[in-house]
Amino acid sequence: MITKQKMLMWLPCLVLTLALSACGSTTTIKTENGTAEVKKDGSGITVNSNEGETTTITNSDENTVQIESNKNDGSGSKSTFKSSKQIPDSFPKNIPLPDDAEVTSSIESNTDGKESIVVTLHTGKEFSELETLYKQYFKDNNVTNSMQMVQSDMLLFTGEVDGNTIGITGGASGDANGVDLSISWSKDAALK
């Protein structure tokens, strides 16, 4: 199995390999644990372990990355990550956003059919206004297994709605004006 420690050992080699691939070279790095191969155009990396496990990382465009892992027993997983500075079309329309919300980033992911979205945004609203907004959303949508916590400089709302999970966290903005919010939503991945 490729462990986090093994992946960290590969990281400096992969960075160097990506730099070399940008120069037009195709590179294969061999170590005592296996090999790493980088496509000539830099669009993908394949790591093969001596135990027969393979992890392939490809980017189809500058905002989308796919990671596919295959183990020697035939099992594996496939994940896709897409980043943007806009709210994805698949983000639930009924999750309220402050009317002055400025989206700073979003990440859509799909791992073996489980979809998740994380949207980060900045708002000039006060914590008390955000507390009212999200308490009402949780009430109107019968959010279960709910946890709600609001203090003078942070908020946290989590729960399940229709078998999906939602999490809303916020903290005082680093620029001391307003609140930075993160809203996560996972389809059919209810808390256990």
Buried (B, 14 or more C-beta within 10 A) or exposed (E): EBEEEBEEEBEEBBEEBEEBBEEEEEBEBEEEBBEBBBEEEBEBBBBBBEEEBBBBBBBEEEEBBBBBBBBEEEEBEBBBBBBBEEBBEEBBEEBBBBEEBEBEEBBBBBBEEEBBBBBBBBBEBEBEEBBEBBBEBBEEBEBEEBEBEBEEEEBBBBBBBEEBBBBBBBBBBEEEEBBBBBBBBBBEBBEE
